[in-house]
């Protein structure tokens, strides 16, 4: 398109434009899966929701299907076991992930 380069060169600095070109797919996958495990622990153990209700809530929060959530949580069983044994409360979870609602 004519004039496209001059328009975007003025608006977007070159360092940001190049950063976008070098991005990789699934960069934050591990962090997302950890947050998913923490939220599952919150819904299941602190809020005492049923398993299917936990999946519905997580699906709405993370925009993932139930099958993907189950698959991702099965890869985080060690983290889930440590969270259950540590018995983390809502205040501790709020310090780790302040942008989620941790009300009981």
N, C-alpha and C positions, 0 to 999 in steps of 0.2 A: 504494500500500500504506500502511496506517495506521501512523504512527510512523516511516516511512522517513526523512523529512527530519530529524527530531530525532536519529535514530541517526547518520546520516552527518554531520550538522553538528558533532556532538561529536567524532567520530573523525577526519574529514578537515578540515583547515583550509581556509578559503574560498579562499586564494590558490592552493592546489594543486587544488582542485575546479574553479576557473575556468581554470587552465592546461590541464586535461584537455579542457575544452570547446573551447578555441581551437586544439587541435593540428591539424596539417595532415598529409595523407597524403603519404608519400614524403619526409619531412623529411630523413632521413639517407641518401638514395639515393646521392648523390655520394660520401659517405664510405664507404659499403658497397662501391661499385664500385671505389674506390681500393684498399680492403683486399682485394678479390677479385683485383685485378691483382697486388698484392704477393704474395698467396698463390699465385697461378698461377706467377709468376716463381720463387718458392721451390720449388714442386713440380717444375716443368719444368726449371729450370736448375741449381739447387743439389742437389736430390735425384735428378735425371736420370730422372724418371718418364715413361712414355709419355703421349701426349696423352689417350687414353681413361682411363688411370689418374688423370691430373690432374683430369679432369672428375668422376670418381667421388668423389675426395677432396674437391673443392670443393663438390660437391653435398651431401655429408654435413656439411661445415662450415657452409655458408651456407643450407641447406634450400631450394635452388633446383634447378630441372630443368636438364638438360644444355643444352637449347635456350636457356634464359634466360641461362645462364652464357656461352655462345658469343656471344649477342647483346650482353651487357654488356661482355665483353672486346673485342669488335670496336669498341666505342665508345671504348676506352681504348688503342688501338694506339700512340699517341704516348707514353703513360706506360710501356707495356711495352717499347717500343724504348729509351727512356731508362734503364730498369732494366737491360736487357741490356747496354747500352753502359757503364753505371756499374759493373756487376759487383758489386752489393751482396752482402755476405756476411751470414751468419746473425746476427752480433752487431749489425750496423747495422739489420737488420730487427727484431730484438728491441727495440731502443730506440724504434723507431717504433710497433710494436704489441706491447707486452709481454705481452698476455694470450693470444697464440697460442704454440703449441709450435714452436720453430724449430730443432729438433735435426736433424742430418744423419746 
